[in-house]
Amino acid sequence: HVQLVESGGGLVEPGGSLRLSCAASGISISSYAMYWYRQAPGKEREVVATIITNGGATNYADSVKGRFTISGDNAENTVYLQMNSLKPDDTAVYYCQAVHIRLRSDYWGQGTQVTVSS
């Protein structure tokens, strides 16, 4: 079965950093477009960053450009989201999604909480 497991969330002060991990099993991330989403209370889910892991092409939401970096390690079958210069507005549950365009399938992780606060 397919499983995406996010980790690395927690409490961090404004200006701090966290690195989120999305460890995949049952699929190879090299065959998928990978997404990081986040959802804050009362807010719509939004795409934070995407990566095509076999080619390395990335995209970012304007709100995180220059601060967040998405990357993939095919050998580890894991996607990362390095988050720097964190702001309170970054507080949300962060979710990992894998999308296979040709197969028209997608998978979601359970999410990891990121809280940016003093």
N, C-alpha and C positions, 0 to 999 in steps of 0.2 A: 504494500500500500504506500501511498504518497504521504509524506509528512514534511511540513516546514516548521521549524522550531526557531522562534526568535529569542534572543537573549541580549543582555547588555544594558537593558534599561535600568533606571533608578533615579535617585534624587541628585541633582547637581546644581551648583550655584550659577547665577547668571555669569556669562563669560567663560564658563567651563566647557568641558568636552566629554563626550561619550562616544563609544563605538558600539553600534548594534550589529549583531550577527544574525543571519538567517541560514541555518543549516538544513539542507535538503536531503531527503532520502526517498528512494523510489523513483526519482527522476534525475536526470543529469541537467544541471543548470545551463550547460553549454547549449542545450537545445531549446531553451526558453528565454523569453523576455522576462526580466525580473523587475519588480516594482516595490518600492517602499511607499506606503500610504500612512497617513496619520489621521486621527479623528479626535478632536477635542470635544468636551461636553457641550452640547447645544450647537455644534458646528457640523457641517457636512464633511464627509470623508474627502480628503484631497490627496492627490499624487504628490509625493515629495521628490522622488527621484526614480529614474528607470535606467536599466542597462540591458544591452544585448551582450550577453557574456562572451559569446564566441568571437564577436567583433570588437567589443569594448566600447561601442557607442553609448553615450550617456546623455540624459536630459534631466533638468532640475526645475523645480518650481522657482519662480522669481524670488519668492520669500526666503529661499535657502541658498541661492546662488552665491558662490564665494565662501560659504560657511560649511556646507555639507559636501561630502564626496562619497559616491557610490562606487563600489568595486566588487569584482568577483574573483574568486579563486577556484578555478575548475578542478584542480587537484583535490582541494578540500570540499568541493561541492557546496560552497558557502558564499553567500553574498553579504557584504558589509555596508554599513552606512556610518561613516565617520562624521560626527557632528561637532563642530567647533563654534566658538563664540555664541554659545547657546543663550537664548532669550526666554523670558517667561512665556512668551507667545508660542514657543515651541512645545510647550507642555501638551501632551496628547498620548494616546495609545498608538503605537507604531506597529503597522502590520506589513508583513512580507507577502507578496503574491507572485506566483509563477504562471506565465501565460504561454501556451503553445499555439501560435497563430494557425499553423496548418491543421493541427488536430482539433482546434477550437476547444481546448480544454484549459482550465485554470484551477489553481489551488491556492489556499490561504493558510497562513499561520494563525496562531492564537492571539498574537499581539504581545507587546511588551510596553509597560508604562514608562514614560519619560516625564519627569517632573523637574522643571527649572524654577527654582525658588531660593530666596535667601533664608 
